[in-house]
Amino acid sequence: MTFEETGGENSVERMESVAQALEEVLSSALPQGCITVGVYEAAKSLNVDPDNVVLCLLATDDEEDVALQIHFTLIQAFCCENDINILRVGNMRRLAEILGGVKPGGEPMDVHCVLVTNPQSALWKNPALSKVNRFCRDCRCLDQWVPVINLPDR
């Protein structure tokens, strides 16, 4: 049973609200340098400082890449063990748009895995992040350890 199946119409509204909050989190974390993009970069960051990571996003697409699924499984296990909230994100194109689309060299970003970290200067108190974290916690109470959020197109 998914989160949507337990709450009817209210859950659809809540999912949209959480998707908007997620966009806000990403938009405000990006200029602060609190975003790590890419499967390998995320794995390195998690290995170095897992306590600094506040959210892990795993983006899904239609392709069945076995190697990517293995990476996802390992990252999910690490995040669960270190109490890091995880979200599966549908709509990789929208996620790439939010994060700037392409790397400075012109190559497309690998947005399959995105980490949001705390800024080093001070604790980041973001109400949108609190909303996303509360959603993740509520989903875990329903035994949905990696909830899925679909970012709406703009």
Backbone as CSV, one residue per row, in Angstrom:
resi,resn,N_x,N_y,N_z,CA_x,CA_y,CA_z,C_x,C_y,C_z
1,MET,0.844,-1.175,0.000,0.000,0.000,0.000,0.893,1.244,0.000
2,THR,0.612,2.174,-0.888,1.388,3.405,-0.959,0.692,4.501,-0.176
3,PHE,1.411,5.598,0.000,0.877,6.720,0.749,-0.399,7.249,0.106
4,GLU,-0.442,7.268,-1.219,-1.625,7.777,-1.911,-2.856,6.922,-1.632
5,GLU,-2.667,5.606,-1.508,-3.790,4.696,-1.316,-4.398,4.802,0.075
6,THR,-3.648,5.335,1.041,-4.155,5.398,2.408,-4.965,6.646,2.699
7,GLY,-4.806,7.715,1.893,-5.446,8.956,2.269,-6.397,9.567,1.282
8,GLY,-6.590,8.990,0.111,-7.549,9.528,-0.848,-7.156,10.895,-1.363
9,GLU,-8.137,11.800,-1.463,-7.929,13.123,-2.027,-6.933,13.948,-1.232
10,ASN,-6.984,13.857,0.090,-6.058,14.628,0.913,-4.616,14.249,0.613
11,SER,-4.376,12.976,0.319,-3.002,12.563,0.052,-2.515,13.124,-1.282
12,VAL,-3.407,13.262,-2.272,-3.010,13.851,-3.553,-2.603,15.302,-3.336
13,GLU,-3.383,16.030,-2.572,-3.049,17.418,-2.249,-1.742,17.484,-1.475
14,ARG,-1.560,16.554,-0.562,-0.340,16.545,0.236,0.872,16.223,-0.635
15,MET,0.714,15.295,-1.566,1.806,14.951,-2.467,2.216,16.181,-3.290
16,GLU,1.238,16.926,-3.790,1.532,18.141,-4.547,2.225,19.171,-3.666
17,SER,1.777,19.284,-2.427,2.379,20.215,-1.479,3.820,19.828,-1.175
18,VAL,4.080,18.538,-1.016,5.437,18.060,-0.742,6.315,18.260,-1.977
19,ALA,5.774,18.046,-3.167,6.536,18.279,-4.401,6.945,19.747,-4.507
20,GLN,6.037,20.661,-4.163,6.366,22.087,-4.175,7.430,22.404,-3.121
21,ALA,7.295,21.792,-1.941,8.284,21.997,-0.886,9.650,21.484,-1.323
22,LEU,9.674,20.346,-2.010,10.933,19.795,-2.500,11.584,20.746,-3.502
23,GLU,10.794,21.304,-4.401,11.330,22.278,-5.351,11.926,23.474,-4.614
24,GLU,11.240,23.927,-3.567,11.730,25.058,-2.783,13.041,24.714,-2.077
25,VAL,13.115,23.496,-1.520,14.350,23.060,-0.862,15.508,23.081,-1.844
26,LEU,15.296,22.497,-3.014,16.361,22.437,-4.020,16.755,23.827,-4.510
27,SER,15.770,24.679,-4.748,16.041,26.030,-5.243,16.802,26.867,-4.226
28,SER,16.524,26.681,-2.952,17.236,27.468,-1.938,18.584,26.847,-1.572
29,ALA,18.735,25.537,-1.707,20.008,24.889,-1.367,21.046,25.064,-2.460
30,LEU,20.606,25.165,-3.702,21.533,25.250,-4.834,22.487,26.448,-4.735
31,PRO,21.984,27.680,-4.534,22.924,28.809,-4.464,23.829,28.773,-3.229
32,GLN,23.453,28.002,-2.221,24.271,27.884,-1.008,25.353,26.815,-1.148
33,GLY,25.354,26.118,-2.287,26.340,25.064,-2.492,26.058,23.818,-1.672
34,CYS,24.796,23.573,-1.388,24.393,22.453,-0.535,23.799,21.298,-1.333
35,ILE,24.158,21.193,-2.597,23.644,20.142,-3.466,24.825,19.341,-4.024
36,THR,24.713,18.031,-3.952,25.669,17.130,-4.595,24.883,16.343,-5.634
37,VAL,25.346,16.380,-6.877,24.625,15.755,-7.976,25.481,14.644,-8.584
38,GLY,24.865,13.484,-8.794,25.543,12.369,-9.436,25.705,11.197,-8.480
39,VAL,25.589,10.004,-9.017,25.664,8.790,-8.204,27.030,8.667,-7.533
40,TYR,28.100,8.800,-8.306,29.443,8.632,-7.748,29.803,9.760,-6.795
41,GLU,29.450,10.997,-7.153,29.712,12.136,-6.280,28.959,11.991,-4.965
42,ALA,27.711,11.516,-5.048,26.911,11.313,-3.838,27.523,10.233,-2.953
43,ALA,27.970,9.141,-3.560,28.590,8.065,-2.787,29.837,8.569,-2.072
44,LYS,30.638,9.382,-2.759,31.833,9.945,-2.122,31.452,10.851,-0.961
45,SER,30.457,11.696,-1.162,30.016,12.623,-0.121,29.456,11.873,1.087
46,LEU,28.657,10.841,0.823,28.110,10.039,1.926,29.217,9.356,2.705
47,ASN,30.258,8.926,2.025,31.373,8.256,2.688,32.165,9.219,3.568
48,VAL,32.337,10.454,3.103,33.148,11.434,3.820,32.407,12.028,5.017
49,ASP,31.151,12.455,4.826,30.435,13.158,5.890,28.936,12.865,5.858
50,PRO,28.517,11.661,6.264,27.089,11.333,6.209,26.236,12.163,7.171
51,ASP,26.817,12.669,8.245,26.055,13.460,9.217,25.621,14.806,8.668
52,ASN,26.257,15.261,7.603,25.936,16.550,7.010,24.810,16.455,5.978
53,VAL,24.444,15.235,5.559,23.415,15.040,4.540,22.033,15.046,5.198
54,VAL,21.132,15.873,4.677,19.785,15.966,5.243,18.718,15.313,4.374
55,LEU,19.036,15.039,3.093,18.048,14.455,2.200,18.760,13.820,1.009
56,CYS,18.278,12.642,0.604,18.804,11.947,-0.570,17.665,11.749,-1.555
57,LEU,17.881,12.175,-2.797,16.886,11.999,-3.855,17.423,11.009,-4.873
58,LEU,16.615,10.032,-5.207,16.963,9.058,-6.232,15.962,9.215,-7.362
59,ALA,16.443,9.672,-8.510,15.566,9.962,-9.639,15.391,8.727,-10.500
60,THR,14.166,8.489,-10.890,13.836,7.328,-11.698,13.527,7.748,-13.120
61,ASP,13.808,6.857,-14.033,13.411,7.046,-15.418,12.899,5.710,-15.940
62,ASP,12.593,5.645,-17.205,11.992,4.436,-17.761,13.002,3.341,-18.057
63,GLU,14.270,3.662,-18.052,15.297,2.679,-18.393,15.546,1.730,-17.225
64,GLU,15.829,0.487,-17.565,16.184,-0.514,-16.564,17.693,-0.722,-16.618
65,ASP,18.422,0.053,-15.868,19.872,-0.042,-15.805,20.230,-0.807,-14.532
66,VAL,20.707,-2.037,-14.695,20.989,-2.901,-13.553,22.061,-2.298,-12.657
67,ALA,23.111,-1.745,-13.246,24.184,-1.149,-12.452,23.652,0.015,-11.614
68,LEU,22.784,0.831,-12.214,22.199,1.956,-11.490,21.325,1.460,-10.338
69,GLN,20.551,0.410,-10.566,19.708,-0.142,-9.518,20.547,-0.692,-8.358
70,ILE,21.702,-1.270,-8.666,22.600,-1.746,-7.609,23.117,-0.563,-6.799
71,HIS,23.510,0.509,-7.487,23.952,1.716,-6.781,22.834,2.260,-5.895
72,PHE,21.620,2.317,-6.436,20.483,2.798,-5.655,20.283,1.966,-4.400
73,THR,20.364,0.654,-4.529,20.174,-0.231,-3.384,21.221,0.034,-2.315
74,LEU,22.462,0.194,-2.720,23.525,0.463,-1.758,23.360,1.830,-1.104
75,ILE,23.010,2.834,-1.889,22.803,4.172,-1.339,21.625,4.175,-0.376
76,GLN,20.524,3.501,-0.746,19.362,3.420,0.141,19.726,2.757,1.458
77,ALA,20.470,1.665,1.400,20.867,0.961,2.622,21.716,1.864,3.500
78,PHE,22.662,2.573,2.894,23.525,3.472,3.651,22.697,4.583,4.296
79,CYS,21.781,5.164,3.533,20.948,6.248,4.062,20.057,5.760,5.205
80,CYS,19.468,4.589,5.054,18.628,4.044,6.124,19.444,3.815,7.390
81,GLU,20.644,3.303,7.231,21.497,3.036,8.383,21.953,4.320,9.071
82,ASN,22.036,5.404,8.324,22.509,6.675,8.874,21.386,7.687,9.099
83,ASP,20.131,7.227,9.099,18.961,8.085,9.352,18.886,9.288,8.418
84,ILE,19.134,9.048,7.136,19.017,10.088,6.122,17.728,9.822,5.344
85,ASN,16.872,10.824,5.266,15.620,10.677,4.526,15.893,10.497,3.046
86,ILE,15.103,9.608,2.426,15.260,9.284,1.007,13.923,9.497,0.309
87,LEU,13.974,10.046,-0.889,12.797,10.168,-1.751,13.165,9.677,-3.145
88,ARG,12.261,8.930,-3.758,12.378,8.614,-5.174,11.648,9.733,-5.905
89,VAL,12.253,10.260,-6.932,11.675,11.382,-7.669,11.384,10.941,-9.089
90,GLY,10.128,11.087,-9.479,9.751,10.875,-10.867,9.937,12.193,-11.603
91,ASN,10.185,12.155,-12.887,10.363,13.331,-13.727,11.788,13.893,-13.597
92,MET,12.722,13.123,-14.140,14.129,13.534,-14.117,14.358,14.830,-14.884
93,ARG,13.587,15.050,-15.927,13.752,16.276,-16.716,13.483,17.506,-15.859
94,ARG,12.414,17.459,-15.069,12.076,18.593,-14.192,13.140,18.773,-13.112
95,LEU,13.641,17.672,-12.566,14.694,17.751,-11.553,15.938,18.418,-12.137
96,ALA,16.306,18.050,-13.351,17.459,18.670,-14.008,17.224,20.163,-14.244
97,GLU,15.994,20.544,-14.603,15.665,21.959,-14.789,15.876,22.739,-13.500
98,ILE,15.396,22.194,-12.393,15.524,22.869,-11.100,16.993,23.049,-10.735
99,LEU,17.806,22.045,-11.058,19.216,22.064,-10.671,20.123,22.758,-11.682
100,GLY,19.564,23.311,-12.723,20.365,24.065,-13.673,20.613,23.361,-14.991
101,GLY,20.200,22.125,-15.111,20.223,21.447,-16.405,21.513,20.836,-16.873
102,VAL,22.553,21.629,-17.028,23.801,21.101,-17.562,24.970,21.581,-16.713
103,LYS,26.041,20.799,-16.740,27.269,21.194,-16.053,27.944,22.298,-16.853
104,PRO,28.854,23.049,-16.221,29.512,24.147,-16.933,30.165,23.737,-18.247
105,GLY,30.668,22.525,-18.380,31.303,22.074,-19.612,30.317,21.777,-20.726
106,GLY,29.019,21.831,-20.436,28.006,21.607,-21.439,27.427,20.210,-21.449
107,GLU,27.998,19.279,-20.676,27.448,17.927,-20.659,26.261,17.855,-19.691
108,PRO,25.284,16.996,-19.981,24.114,16.909,-19.107,24.479,16.349,-17.733
109,MET,23.740,16.805,-16.741,23.970,16.346,-15.374,23.451,14.929,-15.182
110,ASP,24.111,14.194,-14.317,23.614,12.893,-13.877,22.764,13.156,-12.634
111,VAL,21.464,13.307,-12.822,20.586,13.632,-11.697,19.942,12.393,-11.095
112,HIS,20.527,11.220,-11.360,19.966,10.002,-10.779,20.043,10.017,-9.262
113,CYS,21.041,10.686,-8.706,21.160,10.794,-7.255,21.539,12.228,-6.910
114,VAL,20.793,12.814,-5.969,21.046,14.181,-5.528,21.014,14.190,-4.006
115,LEU,22.038,14.785,-3.414,22.069,14.937,-1.961,21.896,16.401,-1.606
116,VAL,21.153,16.655,-0.538,21.028,17.991,0.017,21.758,17.953,1.352
117,THR,22.703,18.881,1.529,23.484,18.921,2.758,23.221,20.212,3.519
118,ASN,23.603,20.215,4.791,23.531,21.418,5.612,24.661,22.345,5.234
119,PRO,24.406,23.654,5.194,25.521,24.580,4.986,26.480,24.499,6.171
120,GLN,27.758,24.699,5.924,28.754,24.613,6.983,28.636,25.762,7.979
121,SER,28.156,26.919,7.527,28.169,28.115,8.364,27.192,28.052,9.533
122,ALA,25.992,27.564,9.301,24.985,27.542,10.363,23.966,26.457,10.064
123,LEU,23.200,26.087,11.082,22.140,25.118,10.853,21.081,25.735,9.958
124,TRP,20.646,24.977,9.007,19.702,25.452,8.000,18.296,25.128,8.469
125,LYS,17.549,26.151,8.833,16.160,25.975,9.262,15.256,26.384,8.111
126,ASN,14.813,25.412,7.355,13.999,25.669,6.181,12.656,24.979,6.388
127,PRO,11.539,25.735,6.423,10.237,25.110,6.628,9.881,24.101,5.535
128,ALA,10.330,24.336,4.318,10.055,23.391,3.236,10.778,22.073,3.497
129,LEU,12.012,22.144,3.983,12.754,20.927,4.314,12.064,20.182,5.456
130,SER,11.545,20.919,6.421,10.805,20.289,7.522,9.578,19.551,6.999
131,LYS,8.904,20.139,6.015,7.721,19.502,5.431,8.102,18.209,4.704
132,VAL,9.183,18.246,3.938,9.647,17.060,3.216,10.075,15.978,4.215
133,ASN,10.813,16.370,5.250,11.247,15.397,6.255,10.061,14.782,6.999
134,ARG,9.051,15.586,7.297,7.845,15.074,7.964,7.127,14.066,7.060
135,PHE,7.058,14.365,5.776,6.448,13.448,4.809,7.201,12.111,4.796
136,CYS,8.527,12.178,4.758,9.341,10.947,4.771,9.086,10.147,6.051
137,ARG,9.032,10.825,7.175,8.781,10.153,8.457,7.394,9.500,8.457
138,ASP,6.388,10.217,7.966,5.031,9.658,7.912,4.969,8.428,7.011
139,CYS,5.689,8.473,5.905,5.710,7.324,4.987,6.374,6.119,5.645
140,ARG,7.434,6.361,6.412,8.089,5.245,7.108,7.145,4.597,8.103
141,CYS,6.282,5.396,8.728,5.291,4.835,9.653,4.317,3.912,8.924
142,LEU,4.161,4.115,7.626,3.291,3.272,6.801,4.087,2.173,6.089
143,ASP,5.319,1.946,6.541,6.225,0.953,5.955,6.557,1.232,4.500
144,GLN,6.534,2.485,4.120,6.982,2.887,2.785,8.292,3.640,2.995
145,TRP,9.397,2.920,2.958,10.696,3.463,3.338,11.272,4.431,2.315
146,VAL,10.906,4.260,1.062,11.396,5.165,0.027,10.189,5.657,-0.774
147,PRO,9.536,6.711,-0.278,8.358,7.219,-0.980,8.727,7.851,-2.319
148,VAL,7.750,7.907,-3.197,7.947,8.461,-4.537,7.185,9.766,-4.652
149,ILE,7.876,10.782,-5.138,7.264,12.093,-5.405,7.449,12.380,-6.887
150,ASN,6.405,12.825,-7.542,6.501,13.200,-8.946,6.511,14.712,-9.034
151,LEU,7.610,15.258,-9.546,7.691,16.713,-9.712,6.840,17.131,-10.908
152,PRO,5.919,18.071,-10.708,5.062,18.486,-11.826,5.843,19.324,-12.845
153,ASP,5.459,19.179,-14.109,6.073,19.988,-15.162,5.635,21.430,-15.018
154,ARG,6.476,22.325,-15.457,6.145,23.758,-15.427,6.132,24.282,-16.832
